[in-house]
Amino acid sequence: MSNWVVVYFSLARQPEQRSPAIEAKLNALIHARALQRQGSEIIRIEGPGGLNISADEFFDWLKGYSDCQTFG
C-alpha cells in the first residue's frame, strides 16, 4: 500500500507537524478529520508519487463524510 501523511498546524501553532505514515488515503482523511476536531489546522495531505490533497479538497470531502459510514 501507499503511504499518506497529514501536514497540519497544532493548537499551539508550532511549525508544521506531520503525522506518522498512514497506509490508505481514506484513513489519512479520517485522521485529518480527527486532528481538525481537536483544533488543528489541516494544511494538506501528502500521498504517494507527489499526490496531494489540499485543505480545500479535504473540507469538500468532509462535507460529505458521515460518522455512520462503514469502511472496508
VOGUVEX-377271 format. One record per atom (N, C-alpha, C, O): residue number from 1; residue in three letters; x, y, z. Coordinates in nm, 2 decimals, always signed. Layout:
+------+-------+--------+--------+--------+
| kenu | lolum |     px |     py |     pz |
+------+-------+--------+--------+--------+
|  NUM |   ALA |      X |      Y |      Z |
...
+------+-------+--------+--------+--------+
END
This chain:
+------+-------+--------+--------+--------+
| kenu | lolum |     px |     py |     pz |
+------+-------+--------+--------+--------+
|    1 |   MET |  +0.08 |  -0.12 |  +0.00 |
|    1 |   MET |  +0.00 |  +0.00 |  +0.00 |
|    1 |   MET |  +0.09 |  +0.12 |  +0.00 |
|    1 |   MET |  +0.21 |  +0.12 |  +0.03 |
|    2 |   SER |  +0.03 |  +0.23 |  -0.04 |
|    2 |   SER |  +0.10 |  +0.36 |  -0.04 |
|    2 |   SER |  +0.08 |  +0.44 |  +0.09 |
|    2 |   SER |  -0.02 |  +0.43 |  +0.15 |
|    3 |   ASN |  +0.18 |  +0.51 |  +0.12 |
|    3 |   ASN |  +0.18 |  +0.59 |  +0.24 |
|    3 |   ASN |  +0.13 |  +0.73 |  +0.22 |
|    3 |   ASN |  +0.16 |  +0.80 |  +0.12 |
|    4 |   TRP |  +0.05 |  +0.78 |  +0.31 |
|    4 |   TRP |  +0.00 |  +0.92 |  +0.31 |
|    4 |   TRP |  +0.04 |  +0.98 |  +0.44 |
|    4 |   TRP |  +0.05 |  +0.92 |  +0.55 |
|    5 |   VAL |  +0.05 |  +1.12 |  +0.44 |
|    5 |   VAL |  +0.09 |  +1.19 |  +0.56 |
|    5 |   VAL |  +0.01 |  +1.32 |  +0.57 |
|    5 |   VAL |  -0.01 |  +1.39 |  +0.47 |
|    6 |   VAL |  -0.05 |  +1.34 |  +0.69 |
|    6 |   VAL |  -0.13 |  +1.46 |  +0.71 |
|    6 |   VAL |  -0.03 |  +1.57 |  +0.76 |
|    6 |   VAL |  +0.04 |  +1.55 |  +0.86 |
|    7 |   VAL |  -0.03 |  +1.69 |  +0.69 |
|    7 |   VAL |  +0.05 |  +1.80 |  +0.73 |
|    7 |   VAL |  -0.04 |  +1.90 |  +0.80 |
|    7 |   VAL |  -0.14 |  +1.94 |  +0.73 |
|    8 |   TYR |  -0.01 |  +1.95 |  +0.92 |
|    8 |   TYR |  -0.10 |  +2.04 |  +0.99 |
|    8 |   TYR |  -0.03 |  +2.13 |  +1.09 |
|    8 |   TYR |  +0.09 |  +2.11 |  +1.12 |
|    9 |   PHE |  -0.10 |  +2.23 |  +1.13 |
|    9 |   PHE |  -0.05 |  +2.31 |  +1.24 |
|    9 |   PHE |  -0.13 |  +2.27 |  +1.37 |
|    9 |   PHE |  -0.25 |  +2.24 |  +1.36 |
|   10 |   SER |  -0.06 |  +2.25 |  +1.48 |
|   10 |   SER |  -0.12 |  +2.21 |  +1.60 |
|   10 |   SER |  -0.19 |  +2.33 |  +1.67 |
|   10 |   SER |  -0.18 |  +2.44 |  +1.62 |
|   11 |   LEU |  -0.26 |  +2.31 |  +1.78 |
|   11 |   LEU |  -0.33 |  +2.42 |  +1.85 |
|   11 |   LEU |  -0.23 |  +2.53 |  +1.89 |
|   11 |   LEU |  -0.27 |  +2.65 |  +1.88 |
|   12 |   ALA |  -0.11 |  +2.50 |  +1.92 |
|   12 |   ALA |  -0.01 |  +2.60 |  +1.96 |
|   12 |   ALA |  +0.05 |  +2.67 |  +1.85 |
|   12 |   ALA |  +0.14 |  +2.75 |  +1.86 |
|   13 |   ARG |  +0.01 |  +2.63 |  +1.72 |
|   13 |   ARG |  +0.07 |  +2.69 |  +1.60 |
|   13 |   ARG |  +0.22 |  +2.68 |  +1.59 |
|   13 |   ARG |  +0.29 |  +2.77 |  +1.55 |
|   14 |   GLN |  +0.26 |  +2.56 |  +1.64 |
|   14 |   GLN |  +0.40 |  +2.53 |  +1.62 |
|   14 |   GLN |  +0.43 |  +2.52 |  +1.47 |
|   14 |   GLN |  +0.34 |  +2.52 |  +1.39 |
|   15 |   PRO |  +0.56 |  +2.50 |  +1.44 |
|   15 |   PRO |  +0.59 |  +2.47 |  +1.29 |
|   15 |   PRO |  +0.51 |  +2.35 |  +1.25 |
|   15 |   PRO |  +0.45 |  +2.28 |  +1.32 |
|   16 |   GLU |  +0.50 |  +2.34 |  +1.12 |
|   16 |   GLU |  +0.42 |  +2.23 |  +1.06 |
|   16 |   GLU |  +0.45 |  +2.10 |  +1.13 |
|   16 |   GLU |  +0.57 |  +2.07 |  +1.16 |
|   17 |   GLN |  +0.35 |  +2.03 |  +1.15 |
|   17 |   GLN |  +0.36 |  +1.89 |  +1.21 |
|   17 |   GLN |  +0.32 |  +1.80 |  +1.10 |
|   17 |   GLN |  +0.25 |  +1.83 |  +1.01 |
|   18 |   ARG |  +0.37 |  +1.68 |  +1.11 |
|   18 |   ARG |  +0.35 |  +1.57 |  +1.02 |
|   18 |   ARG |  +0.30 |  +1.44 |  +1.09 |
|   18 |   ARG |  +0.37 |  +1.40 |  +1.19 |
|   19 |   SER |  +0.20 |  +1.38 |  +1.05 |
|   19 |   SER |  +0.15 |  +1.26 |  +1.11 |
|   19 |   SER |  +0.25 |  +1.15 |  +1.07 |
|   19 |   SER |  +0.33 |  +1.16 |  +0.98 |
|   20 |   PRO |  +0.24 |  +1.04 |  +1.15 |
|   20 |   PRO |  +0.31 |  +0.92 |  +1.10 |
|   20 |   PRO |  +0.25 |  +0.87 |  +0.97 |
|   20 |   PRO |  +0.14 |  +0.91 |  +0.93 |
|   21 |   ALA |  +0.33 |  +0.79 |  +0.90 |
|   21 |   ALA |  +0.28 |  +0.74 |  +0.77 |
|   21 |   ALA |  +0.15 |  +0.66 |  +0.79 |
|   21 |   ALA |  +0.14 |  +0.58 |  +0.88 |
|   22 |   ILE |  +0.05 |  +0.68 |  +0.70 |
|   22 |   ILE |  -0.08 |  +0.62 |  +0.70 |
|   22 |   ILE |  -0.09 |  +0.54 |  +0.57 |
|   22 |   ILE |  -0.06 |  +0.60 |  +0.47 |
|   23 |   GLU |  -0.14 |  +0.42 |  +0.58 |
|   23 |   GLU |  -0.13 |  +0.33 |  +0.46 |
|   23 |   GLU |  -0.24 |  +0.35 |  +0.36 |
|   23 |   GLU |  -0.23 |  +0.29 |  +0.25 |
|   24 |   ALA |  -0.35 |  +0.42 |  +0.39 |
|   24 |   ALA |  -0.45 |  +0.43 |  +0.29 |
|   24 |   ALA |  -0.51 |  +0.58 |  +0.29 |
|   24 |   ALA |  -0.51 |  +0.64 |  +0.39 |
|   25 |   LYS |  -0.55 |  +0.62 |  +0.17 |
|   25 |   LYS |  -0.60 |  +0.76 |  +0.15 |
|   25 |   LYS |  -0.72 |  +0.78 |  +0.25 |
|   25 |   LYS |  -0.72 |  +0.89 |  +0.31 |
|   26 |   LEU |  -0.81 |  +0.69 |  +0.25 |
|   26 |   LEU |  -0.93 |  +0.71 |  +0.34 |
|   26 |   LEU |  -0.89 |  +0.72 |  +0.48 |
|   26 |   LEU |  -0.94 |  +0.81 |  +0.55 |
|   27 |   ASN |  -0.80 |  +0.64 |  +0.53 |
|   27 |   ASN |  -0.75 |  +0.65 |  +0.67 |
|   27 |   ASN |  -0.68 |  +0.78 |  +0.69 |
|   27 |   ASN |  -0.69 |  +0.84 |  +0.80 |
|   28 |   ALA |  -0.61 |  +0.84 |  +0.59 |
|   28 |   ALA |  -0.54 |  +0.97 |  +0.61 |
|   28 |   ALA |  -0.65 |  +1.08 |  +0.62 |
|   28 |   ALA |  -0.64 |  +1.17 |  +0.70 |
|   29 |   LEU |  -0.76 |  +1.07 |  +0.54 |
|   29 |   LEU |  -0.86 |  +1.17 |  +0.55 |
|   29 |   LEU |  -0.93 |  +1.16 |  +0.69 |
|   29 |   LEU |  -0.96 |  +1.26 |  +0.75 |
|   30 |   ILE |  -0.96 |  +1.04 |  +0.74 |
|   30 |   ILE |  -1.02 |  +1.02 |  +0.87 |
|   30 |   ILE |  -0.93 |  +1.08 |  +0.98 |
|   30 |   ILE |  -0.97 |  +1.14 |  +1.07 |
|   31 |   HIS |  -0.80 |  +1.05 |  +0.96 |
|   31 |   HIS |  -0.70 |  +1.10 |  +1.06 |
|   31 |   HIS |  -0.70 |  +1.25 |  +1.06 |
|   31 |   HIS |  -0.70 |  +1.32 |  +1.17 |
|   32 |   ALA |  -0.70 |  +1.31 |  +0.94 |
|   32 |   ALA |  -0.71 |  +1.46 |  +0.93 |
|   32 |   ALA |  -0.83 |  +1.51 |  +1.00 |
|   32 |   ALA |  -0.83 |  +1.62 |  +1.06 |
|   33 |   ARG |  -0.94 |  +1.44 |  +0.98 |
|   33 |   ARG |  -1.07 |  +1.49 |  +1.04 |
|   33 |   ARG |  -1.05 |  +1.49 |  +1.19 |
|   33 |   ARG |  -1.10 |  +1.58 |  +1.26 |
|   34 |   ALA |  -0.99 |  +1.38 |  +1.25 |
|   34 |   ALA |  -0.97 |  +1.37 |  +1.39 |
|   34 |   ALA |  -0.88 |  +1.49 |  +1.44 |
|   34 |   ALA |  -0.91 |  +1.55 |  +1.55 |
|   35 |   LEU |  -0.78 |  +1.52 |  +1.37 |
|   35 |   LEU |  -0.69 |  +1.63 |  +1.41 |
|   35 |   LEU |  -0.77 |  +1.76 |  +1.40 |
|   35 |   LEU |  -0.75 |  +1.85 |  +1.49 |
|   36 |   GLN |  -0.85 |  +1.78 |  +1.30 |
|   36 |   GLN |  -0.92 |  +1.90 |  +1.28 |
|   36 |   GLN |  -1.02 |  +1.92 |  +1.40 |
|   36 |   GLN |  -1.04 |  +2.03 |  +1.45 |
|   37 |   ARG |  -1.09 |  +1.81 |  +1.44 |
|   37 |   ARG |  -1.18 |  +1.81 |  +1.55 |
|   37 |   ARG |  -1.11 |  +1.85 |  +1.68 |
|   37 |   ARG |  -1.17 |  +1.90 |  +1.77 |
|   38 |   GLN |  -0.98 |  +1.82 |  +1.69 |
|   38 |   GLN |  -0.90 |  +1.85 |  +1.81 |
|   38 |   GLN |  -0.85 |  +2.00 |  +1.80 |
|   38 |   GLN |  -0.78 |  +2.04 |  +1.90 |
|   39 |   GLY |  -0.88 |  +2.07 |  +1.70 |
|   39 |   GLY |  -0.84 |  +2.21 |  +1.69 |
|   39 |   GLY |  -0.72 |  +2.23 |  +1.60 |
|   39 |   GLY |  -0.68 |  +2.35 |  +1.59 |
|   40 |   SER |  -0.67 |  +2.13 |  +1.53 |
|   40 |   SER |  -0.55 |  +2.15 |  +1.45 |
|   40 |   SER |  -0.60 |  +2.21 |  +1.31 |
|   40 |   SER |  -0.72 |  +2.19 |  +1.27 |
|   41 |   GLU |  -0.51 |  +2.28 |  +1.25 |
|   41 |   GLU |  -0.54 |  +2.33 |  +1.11 |
|   41 |   GLU |  -0.48 |  +2.25 |  +1.01 |
|   41 |   GLU |  -0.35 |  +2.23 |  +1.01 |
|   42 |   ILE |  -0.56 |  +2.19 |  +0.92 |
|   42 |   ILE |  -0.50 |  +2.10 |  +0.82 |
|   42 |   ILE |  -0.45 |  +2.18 |  +0.71 |
|   42 |   ILE |  -0.52 |  +2.27 |  +0.65 |
|   43 |   ILE |  -0.33 |  +2.15 |  +0.67 |
|   43 |   ILE |  -0.26 |  +2.22 |  +0.56 |
|   43 |   ILE |  -0.28 |  +2.15 |  +0.43 |
|   43 |   ILE |  -0.32 |  +2.20 |  +0.33 |
|   44 |   ARG |  -0.24 |  +2.02 |  +0.43 |
|   44 |   ARG |  -0.26 |  +1.93 |  +0.32 |
|   44 |   ARG |  -0.24 |  +1.79 |  +0.36 |
|   44 |   ARG |  -0.19 |  +1.76 |  +0.47 |
|   45 |   ILE |  -0.27 |  +1.70 |  +0.27 |
|   45 |   ILE |  -0.25 |  +1.55 |  +0.29 |
|   45 |   ILE |  -0.16 |  +1.51 |  +0.17 |
|   45 |   ILE |  -0.20 |  +1.52 |  +0.06 |
|   46 |   GLU |  -0.04 |  +1.46 |  +0.21 |
|   46 |   GLU |  +0.05 |  +1.42 |  +0.10 |
|   46 |   GLU |  +0.04 |  +1.27 |  +0.08 |
|   46 |   GLU |  +0.04 |  +1.19 |  +0.17 |
|   47 |   GLY |  +0.04 |  +1.24 |  -0.05 |
|   47 |   GLY |  +0.03 |  +1.10 |  -0.09 |
|   47 |   GLY |  +0.15 |  +1.05 |  -0.17 |
|   47 |   GLY |  +0.24 |  +1.12 |  -0.18 |
|   48 |   PRO |  +0.14 |  +0.93 |  -0.22 |
|   48 |   PRO |  +0.25 |  +0.87 |  -0.30 |
|   48 |   PRO |  +0.26 |  +0.94 |  -0.43 |
|   48 |   PRO |  +0.17 |  +0.99 |  -0.49 |
|   49 |   GLY |  +0.39 |  +0.94 |  -0.48 |
|   49 |   GLY |  +0.41 |  +0.99 |  -0.62 |
|   49 |   GLY |  +0.38 |  +1.14 |  -0.63 |
|   49 |   GLY |  +0.35 |  +1.18 |  -0.74 |
|   50 |   GLY |  +0.39 |  +1.22 |  -0.53 |
|   50 |   GLY |  +0.36 |  +1.36 |  -0.54 |
|   50 |   GLY |  +0.21 |  +1.40 |  -0.53 |
|   50 |   GLY |  +0.18 |  +1.51 |  -0.55 |
|   51 |   LEU |  +0.12 |  +1.30 |  -0.51 |
|   51 |   LEU |  -0.02 |  +1.33 |  -0.50 |
|   51 |   LEU |  -0.04 |  +1.41 |  -0.37 |
|   51 |   LEU |  +0.01 |  +1.38 |  -0.26 |
|   52 |   ASN |  -0.12 |  +1.52 |  -0.38 |
|   52 |   ASN |  -0.16 |  +1.60 |  -0.26 |
|   52 |   ASN |  -0.30 |  +1.62 |  -0.26 |
|   52 |   ASN |  -0.37 |  +1.64 |  -0.36 |
|   53 |   ILE |  -0.36 |  +1.63 |  -0.14 |
|   53 |   ILE |  -0.50 |  +1.67 |  -0.12 |
|   53 |   ILE |  -0.49 |  +1.80 |  -0.04 |
|   53 |   ILE |  -0.44 |  +1.81 |  +0.07 |
|   54 |   SER |  -0.53 |  +1.91 |  -0.10 |
|   54 |   SER |  -0.53 |  +2.04 |  -0.04 |
|   54 |   SER |  -0.62 |  +2.05 |  +0.07 |
|   54 |   SER |  -0.71 |  +1.97 |  +0.09 |
|   55 |   ALA |  -0.61 |  +2.15 |  +0.16 |
|   55 |   ALA |  -0.70 |  +2.18 |  +0.26 |
|   55 |   ALA |  -0.84 |  +2.20 |  +0.21 |
|   55 |   ALA |  -0.94 |  +2.15 |  +0.27 |
|   56 |   ASP |  -0.86 |  +2.27 |  +0.10 |
|   56 |   ASP |  -0.99 |  +2.29 |  +0.04 |
|   56 |   ASP |  -1.05 |  +2.16 |  -0.01 |
|   56 |   ASP |  -1.17 |  +2.14 |  +0.02 |
|   57 |   GLU |  -0.97 |  +2.07 |  -0.07 |
|   57 |   GLU |  -1.02 |  +1.94 |  -0.11 |
|   57 |   GLU |  -1.06 |  +1.86 |  +0.01 |
|   57 |   GLU |  -1.16 |  +1.78 |  +0.01 |
|   58 |   PHE |  -0.98 |  +1.87 |  +0.12 |
|   58 |   PHE |  -1.02 |  +1.79 |  +0.24 |
|   58 |   PHE |  -1.15 |  +1.84 |  +0.30 |
|   58 |   PHE |  -1.23 |  +1.76 |  +0.33 |
|   59 |   PHE |  -1.17 |  +1.97 |  +0.30 |
|   59 |   PHE |  -1.30 |  +2.02 |  +0.35 |
|   59 |   PHE |  -1.42 |  +1.99 |  +0.26 |
|   59 |   PHE |  -1.53 |  +1.97 |  +0.31 |
|   60 |   ASP |  -1.40 |  +1.98 |  +0.13 |
|   60 |   ASP |  -1.50 |  +1.94 |  +0.04 |
|   60 |   ASP |  -1.54 |  +1.79 |  +0.07 |
|   60 |   ASP |  -1.66 |  +1.76 |  +0.08 |
|   61 |   TRP |  -1.44 |  +1.71 |  +0.10 |
|   61 |   TRP |  -1.46 |  +1.57 |  +0.13 |
|   61 |   TRP |  -1.54 |  +1.56 |  +0.27 |
|   61 |   TRP |  -1.63 |  +1.48 |  +0.28 |
|   62 |   LEU |  -1.49 |  +1.65 |  +0.36 |
|   62 |   LEU |  -1.55 |  +1.65 |  +0.49 |
|   62 |   LEU |  -1.70 |  +1.68 |  +0.49 |
|   62 |   LEU |  -1.78 |  +1.62 |  +0.57 |
|   63 |   LYS |  -1.74 |  +1.76 |  +0.40 |
|   63 |   LYS |  -1.89 |  +1.80 |  +0.39 |
|   63 |   LYS |  -1.97 |  +1.67 |  +0.36 |
|   63 |   LYS |  -2.09 |  +1.67 |  +0.40 |
|   64 |   GLY |  -1.92 |  +1.58 |  +0.29 |
|   64 |   GLY |  -1.99 |  +1.46 |  +0.25 |
|   64 |   GLY |  -1.97 |  +1.34 |  +0.34 |
|   64 |   GLY |  -2.03 |  +1.23 |  +0.32 |
|   65 |   TYR |  -1.88 |  +1.35 |  +0.44 |
|   65 |   TYR |  -1.84 |  +1.25 |  +0.53 |
|   65 |   TYR |  -1.95 |  +1.23 |  +0.64 |
|   65 |   TYR |  -2.01 |  +1.32 |  +0.69 |
|   66 |   SER |  -1.98 |  +1.10 |  +0.67 |
|   66 |   SER |  -2.07 |  +1.07 |  +0.78 |
|   66 |   SER |  -2.01 |  +0.98 |  +0.88 |
|   66 |   SER |  -1.94 |  +0.88 |  +0.84 |
|   67 |   ASP |  -2.03 |  +1.01 |  +1.01 |
|   67 |   ASP |  -1.97 |  +0.92 |  +1.11 |
|   67 |   ASP |  -2.03 |  +0.78 |  +1.11 |
|   67 |   ASP |  -1.97 |  +0.69 |  +1.16 |
|   68 |   CYS |  -2.14 |  +0.77 |  +1.04 |
|   68 |   CYS |  -2.21 |  +0.64 |  +1.03 |
|   68 |   CYS |  -2.17 |  +0.55 |  +0.92 |
|   68 |   CYS |  -2.22 |  +0.44 |  +0.90 |
|   69 |   GLN |  -2.07 |  +0.60 |  +0.83 |
|   69 |   GLN |  -2.03 |  +0.52 |  +0.72 |
|   69 |   GLN |  -1.96 |  +0.40 |  +0.76 |
|   69 |   GLN |  -1.89 |  +0.40 |  +0.87 |
|   70 |   THR |  -1.97 |  +0.29 |  +0.69 |
|   70 |   THR |  -1.89 |  +0.17 |  +0.71 |
|   70 |   THR |  -1.78 |  +0.16 |  +0.62 |
|   70 |   THR |  -1.79 |  +0.18 |  +0.50 |
|   71 |   PHE |  -1.66 |  +0.14 |  +0.67 |
|   71 |   PHE |  -1.54 |  +0.13 |  +0.59 |
|   71 |   PHE |  -1.49 |  -0.01 |  +0.58 |
|   71 |   PHE |  -1.49 |  -0.08 |  +0.68 |
|   72 |   GLY |  -1.45 |  -0.05 |  +0.46 |
|   72 |   GLY |  -1.39 |  -0.18 |  +0.44 |
|   72 |   GLY |  -1.25 |  -0.18 |  +0.43 |
|   72 |   GLY |  -1.18 |  -0.29 |  +0.41 |
+------+-------+--------+--------+--------+
END
